[in-house]
Amino acid sequence: MRLLETAKFKKQREKLRSELEKQALKKAIGEALENPLAGKKLKGELSCYRSLRFSAGSLSQRLIYQFESDSVILISFGPRQGIYKS
């Protein structure tokens, strides 16, 4: 399984400072790679994406990714508010 990331995702990942957030994101990515169907399939215009919930301490976040035949493409991550907007 290949792991790809969009430029937006890379920029968000590089801005992370907290080690707790980094580890939580890494764990969520591992879960998405291990079981790409684990995330909830989104509806409407975003139906090609999946949303996987994860927690970084007390912060509830979502990992948005796309699953294609042999790869997982990381789109974005963050709190629910505003995460689904471009």
C-alpha positions in Angstrom: 0.0 0.0 0.0 1.4 3.4 -1.0 1.0 6.5 1.1 0.7 9.8 -0.7 0.0 13.3 0.7 -1.3 16.5 -0.9 0.6 19.7 -0.6 -2.1 21.0 1.8 -1.6 18.0 4.0 2.1 18.4 4.0 1.9 22.1 4.9 -0.5 21.3 7.8 1.8 18.4 9.0 4.9 20.6 9.0 3.1 23.2 11.2 2.5 20.7 14.0 4.6 21.6 17.1 3.1 19.4 19.8 4.7 15.9 20.1 1.3 14.6 21.3 -0.4 15.8 18.1 2.3 14.4 15.9 2.0 11.0 17.6 -1.8 11.0 17.4 -1.6 11.9 13.6 0.9 9.2 13.0 -1.3 6.6 14.7 -4.3 7.7 12.7 -2.4 7.4 9.4 -1.2 3.9 10.4 -4.8 2.9 11.1 -5.9 4.3 7.7 -3.1 2.3 6.0 -3.8 -0.9 7.9 -7.6 -0.7 7.2 -8.4 1.9 4.5 -12.1 1.3 5.0 -12.0 2.2 8.7 -12.9 5.8 8.0 -16.5 6.9 7.5 -17.4 7.5 3.8 -18.4 11.1 3.2 -21.5 12.1 1.3 -22.3 14.5 -1.5 -19.4 16.3 -3.3 -16.9 14.7 -0.9 -18.1 11.1 -1.5 -14.7 10.1 -2.8 -13.1 10.8 0.6 -13.2 9.1 4.0 -13.0 10.7 7.5 -11.3 9.0 10.4 -11.7 10.3 13.9 -8.7 10.5 16.2 -7.8 12.3 19.4 -4.7 14.3 20.3 -5.1 14.7 24.1 -8.5 16.4 24.6 -8.7 17.6 21.0 -11.0 15.6 18.8 -9.8 15.7 15.2 -10.4 14.1 11.8 -8.1 12.7 9.1 -9.5 13.2 5.6 -8.1 10.7 3.1 -8.9 9.1 -0.2 -8.5 5.4 -0.8 -7.7 4.1 -4.2 -6.8 0.5 -5.3 -3.3 0.5 -4.0 -2.8 3.8 -2.3 -4.0 6.0 0.5 -3.9 9.8 -0.3 -3.9 12.0 2.7 -6.0 15.1 2.0 -6.3 17.1 5.3 -6.7 16.9 9.1 -7.9 19.0 11.9 -11.0 19.7 14.1 -14.4 19.1 12.6 -15.2 22.8 12.3 -14.1 23.8 8.8 -12.2 20.7 7.9 -14.5 19.8 5.0 -14.0 23.2 3.3 -11.2 23.5 0.7 
